[in-house]
Amino acid sequence: MTRKKKPSSTAKKGGLVKGGSQDAFLRTILDSVADGVFTVDQDFRITSLNRAAERILGIPRDQAIGQECCEIFRADICHQDCALRETLATGRQIIDKPVSILNGRAKRIPISVSTAVLKDAKGGIIGGVETFRDLSPLEILKKKIHKQYSYEDIISKNHRIQAIFSVLPDIADSDSTVLIEGPSGSGKELFARAIHNLSTRKGKPYVVVNCGALPDTLLESELFGYVKGAFTDAKRDKPGRFALAEGGTLFLDEVGDLSFAMQVKLLRVLQEKEYEPLGGTHTVKANVRILAATHHDLREMVRKGGFREDLYYRLNVVKIILPPLRERREDIPLLIDHFLEQFNVRMGKNISGVSDEVLRCLMEVPFPGNVRELENTIEHACVLCRGRRIELEHLPPEIREAAGTAAQRSSTLPDALPVLKNTEIQLIRKTLAKHGGNRLKTAGELGLHKTTLWRKMKRYGISYP
């Protein structure tokens, strides 16, 4: 049986250093505070504990007084990065440091702690004080927000992405060919996989082919397979990706990079639902759903003669257009939290978030590599970060430079604002006239939410007719 340690000489019943009516007065004040507060002596034994601290820690005050704070507090920083020990050693306050503790019911609770030195009337150090705030309600709210703005593995609060979320189950339920257009790194493969996972084919294979990564000779054999003797090294039959995806889904990534010869071969599969393995003499039926993606504007490629029109219309049964990250900046904080969760698990770290300076920096960056570039940036920062929060020095140099350039460029915007405003007013009026004043159609063509269009019309004093 473990013998209960005696309270230190500075710890008194009731939990305050000095006695009398002043103690009762101070206790009343501390017990009215919503944050947890406890004090320690120079041996780190608890000398006082307020009511909020009792509630958050789940430990009665009389059991805590006189105990070493690490035995009661049980935070993940107690033995290696103790905030209170650092404050007593350096004299510097620590403000809102994110940590987590185990309460009396062995439940992990996220909190933020602040520390300061306690001094007597002569200025001598007699101990320290730590205040802590329960962040559990905030974490619950964050999880609700994450759930509200996530779909499969896709996270977004952008109205254009949310509109795609709303029709994704209908797209998945059909067996139609889907064309996903968007810049590199915008998450086209995630949408393709989500469509497969929501479809009736979800129990069947999901096979991916990057059409831009292989030359025609290899791509043809990869797609359609080959039979023994088709070429010198073909010593046995090999099934292609169409055969491997039988009954399931074949995702053709970067379909815009296909040569004209391969476009013709793919067109036949889409039209006839059959193909011939390389070197084969008979056709094979294909029960495969085709999802295609490209960072090109295929319609523009057709217009310029770079893509077959008939294949374009075969692929473009249902089209999904993904915006670049610079047009959905409201998603950046959500994506940062999402990537931090992933890298914490993968790297065995406990990084709680990014500093305000880092968030401002990332909100300024244009991210030409889109979501993939943001993910790589957070991974780079997680590798370098040894603490609980990502700071500016953890970001790649080129990201800091890009943010500085963007901020400098934005400082010159006021001179251009009148021109931009007039251009926007003219565009809204022209589009309204085109659609006979129909705001819903106008907003759709302009890529705006209908409420955003209404606000702009009100701001600019636009009415129709």
N, C-alpha and C positions, 0 to 999 in steps of 0.2 A: 504494500500500500504506500502511495506517495504521500509524504508528510506535507501539509500545507505550509508554505513559506510565511514567516512572520512579516507583517508590514514593516517597512523601514521607519526610521525615527521621524521622518518628515511626513509620513502618511498618518492621518488621523481619521477616526470614525466620522463618516459623513463625507470624506473625500476631499477636503481642502486643507491647505497647509496651516493656515491660522485658525484659531478657534473663535468662539463667541458669535455675537450677532452679525459681525461682518461676514462670517462664513455662511450664515443663513441667507444673507443678502446676496452674496455672490452666487450661491447655489440656485436661488430663485431665478437670477438672471440667466445662468447657464442652462437651467432646465427649460427655459422658455425658448431657447435657440433650437431651430429645426435641424441644424447640423450636429454631428457627433463631435464632442470635445473631450480630450483627456490630457492630463498633465503628468509628467514624470520627473523624478529627481535625477541627480547626476549618475545614478546607477541604473537608470532606465526602468525604475520601478514605478508603477502607476500610483499617483498621489490623489487624483480626483478623476471623476467620470460623470458626465452629465446624462440626463434621461434619454436623449436621442442616441447617445453612444450605446447605452444599455439595449435600446430597441434594435439598432442596426447590428450590433455584435451578437445579440441574443444571449448576453451574459449579465447576471445581476451585478449591481455595483459593489456589493460587499464581497463578492467572490473575486472581483478584479483588483480592488485596492490592495497594494503591496506586492502584486505579482509583476514579473518582468513583462514589459509591454509586448514583446514578441510572442509570449505564451498566450496572451489574450487577443492581440490584434491579428496574428497569423496571416500577415500579408505576404504576397509573393516577392516583396522587396526586403523583408525583414533581415535576412542573413547576408545579403550581398550588396544591396543598394538602399539601405535604410535612410529615408529622408530625414528623420529626426536626428539620427546619429550624425549625418552630414551637416545639419544645421548647428548642432552643439559643437561640432569640430571647427566649423568655419565662421559661425555667427551669421551666415546668410539665410534669409527666409526662402522657403520653397512654396510656390503657389500652384495649387490645382494640378498636382502630379497624379496622373491616372494609374491606379493600381487595382488589384483585386484581393479580397480577403476571404477566409473561411469563417463563417459565423459559428455560433454554438451548436447549430444543427448540421454542421459540416456542409453547408450550402455556400457555394462561391458567389460573392457579391462584388460587382464592379463599383469602385468608389474613386473619388479624387481627394487627395490630401494636401493640406497646407501646414507648414511648420514655422515655429518661431522660438526664440530663446526666452526663458523666464529669468528675470533678474530681481534681486532684492532692492531695498531702498537705497543701498550704497552702490548699486550697479554691479554687484557680484552675481555671477551666474549660479542659479540654484536648480536649474532643470530646463525642461522644454515643454511646449504645448503643441498639440497636434489637433487640427480640426479636419473632419472628413465628411464628405457628402455622398449619400447613397445615389448611385447613378442607375439603379435597376429600372426605374420608370422610364428613363431616357433610352436605355437599351431595349426595353420592350417596345417603345415607340419606334426606334430605328428598325426593329425587326418587322413591325407592322408596315412601315414605309417600304422596306425592302420587298416584302411580300406583295404589296400593292403594285409596285412598279417592276415586278419580275415575272417572266414568263419562260418556263423551261429554264435554260441557262442564260437567257437574255434579260438585261436590266436596262430600263429606260423610263423616264417620265415625260419624254418629248412627245408632243401631241401627234406627230406623224408616225412615230413608232407605236404609240398607243393605239392609233387607228389600225395599224397592221395587226397588233395583238387581237383586236376585236374580230377580225375576219380570218385569223389564222386557223381556227378550228374548222371553218367552212372550207377553206382551201385544202386542209388536210383530209377532210372527209371525202372530197372528190378524188378522182384518179387522174386529174388533168395535169398536163405538163406545166411546170412553173419556171418562169425566168426571173432570176433575182439580179438586179443591177445595183451597183454601189461601188464606191471607191475602195481600193485595196485596204484591208484592215478594218472594214466597217462591220464585219460580223455576218457575212453572207452564208458561211458554212453553218453558223449557229442556227440561222433561220431554216436552212435546208434540213438540218438534223431535227429541229423542232417539228417541222412538217411531217417528217417520217415518224417521229415518236408519237404524234397525235393521230396518225392515220391507222387504217385497218391493216396496214402492212408492217406495223411496228414489231411484230414477232418474227419478221423475215429479215434477211440481210440488208444492211445499209452500206453501200460501196461507194468510195470516192475515187475519182480520176481527175488529175490535174492536166487539162488538155494543153496547157502551155509549157509543160515541163519535159515533154518527150517529142522527138522527131516523128514524122508520119509513119515510117516503117515500124518503129517500136510501138507507137500509139495504136496502130491498127491491130497488131497482135495482142496488145494489152486489152483493147476493147472487145475484140471478137474471138480471141484465142487462135490457135492453129492446130492442124492435124499433123500426125507423124509424117515426116518426109517433105513438109512444106518448104523447108530450106535445109541447108547443110547440117546445122546443129539441132534440128527438130527431131529428136530421137523418140519422142512419144507425144501423144496428144496433150495439149494444155488448154484448159478452159479460160476464156477471157472474162473481163469484168461483167459483161452482160450475163454470162452463164452463172457467175458467182452471185450476182444480184437477183437471180431468178425468184420471182414471187415477192421481191422487196423493192428497194429504191436504189437507183443509180444517180449519183450526184456528179455532174460534169462541171467541174470548176474551171473558170477562165475559158469558157466555150468560144469567146470572141477571138481567141488565138488559133483556132482551127484553120488549117489550110483549106483551099477550095476542094481539093480531092477528098479530104476527110469530111468536109461538109456534105458532099454528095453521099458518102457512105452512111453518115449519120441520118441524113434525110430519109433514106430508104428504110431504116429501122423505125423511124417515127411514123412513116406512112404505112408500111406493110407489117410492122410488128414482127419482123424476121430479119435474119442476117446470115452470112456465110462465114465460117471460120477461115482463116488464112490457109489457102491450099486445099480447102474442102470442096466437095462437089455437090453438096446438098445443103438446103437452107435449114436454119434452126429457128423455131418460134421463140419469141421473147415476151415473157410476162413480167415486164419491168416498168416501174414508173420513173420517168425522167424528170429530174430537177437540174436546172442549169443556172450558172452564175457567171457574171463577167463584170470587170471594172470599166469596160467600154460602153459607149452609147451605141447599141446595135442598130437602132433606127438610123443614126447618122452614118454608121458604117455601110448600111444598105444604100443610103443615098449616094455615098461616094464610091460605091462599087466594091467595098471591102468585105462584104458579107452577103451570102445568098438571100434574096428576098423570100423565097419559098421556105427555106429553113427557118428564117426569122419568124415567119408567121406560124410555123409548126411549134417553135419554142415559146412564142409569146401568146400562149393561151391565157395564162394568168401571170401578170407581172407584179413584182414587188420592187419598189425603188427605195433604197436605204440612203438616208442623208449622211453626209460626212460629220465627224465629231464637232467640227467648228460650227455647225448649224444646230447642234443639240448640246450646248455647253452646260445646260442644266443637269445633264447626266453625269458630268465629271465627278462631283462629290460621291454620288452613288457608286460609280465604277471604282473610285479609289477605295471605298470601304469594302467592296466586293473583292478586289484584288488583294487587299491586305489580309482578309480572312483566308484566302487561298494560300498566300505565301507564308503566313504565320504557321499554318498546318504543315506545309511542305518543308519549311526551313526550321521548324521547331522554335519559332520566336513568339514574342508576345507584344508586338507593336500595336499600340491602341489607335493611332491615327497620324495625321500630319499637322504641322503647325499652321497658323493662319497665314504666315508668309509663303509657305509651300503651296497652300490652296490658292492664294492669290496668283502665284506664279503659274500654276498649272491651268488656271482659268484664262490666262493671257496667251498661252502657247497655241499656235494655229493647228498643231498636230496633223501634218500632212500624211502621217502614217495611221491616223485615226485611232480607233480603240486599241489596236495592236500596239501602236507606239506608246500609248498611255500605259498599257499593261507592262511593256518592257521598261518604261521609266520607273514604275512602282517596284518592279522586281529588282532593278539596279539599286534603288534606294533601300530596299529591305536587306540586300546583301551587305551594304555599308553601314546600316543603322545598328548600333549596339544598345541603344536605349529603348525607351517606350514610345518615342515620337520621332517621326521623320522631319528633319530640318533641311534648310536650303542646301547645306554642304553635302547632303546625301544624294541630291539630284545630279543627273549627268550634266556636264558643263554646257553641252549644246542646248539643253532644255532651258537652263538659266539664261543663256545668251538669247535664245528665241523669245523668251518672256520679256527680256529687257528691250529687244527690238520692237516687239509688239506694243509694249507700253509706250515707247518713244513715238511709234507711229500713231498710236491713238491720241497722243497729246497734240497732234497736228490736225485732228479731225474737225474741230470747231470751224476752221476756215472753209471746210468743204461741206459743212452741214446744210447751208441754204440750198446748194445745188442738189444735194441728195434728197432733201425734203421736197423740192419742186418736182424732181424726177419721180419720187414715190407717189406724190399727189396725182401726177399725170397718168402714171401706170394704173393706179386704183380707178380713176375715172374712166379710163379707156376700157379696162376690163369689165367694169360695171355696165358700161354702155353695150359692150359685146354680149353680155348675158341678160340684157334688158332689166338691169337692176337687181337680179337675183344674187343675194349676198352669199348664199351657200356655194353656188357655182363659182362665183368670183373668188371666194376664199380658197376653194379647191385649186383653181388655176394658179393663184398666187402662192400656193403652198403655205397659207396661213390658217390658223384656227378661226372659226367664224366670229368668236368673241374678240380675237385680236384685230380682225378686220373692222369690227364695229367700233372698237376703241380708236383705231387710226382714223376712221371716218369722222368720229366725233371730235378728235383732236384737230384735224385739218379742216373741219367744217364742210365735209363733203356730203352732199345729199343727191339722191337720184329720184326722179329726173331733175 
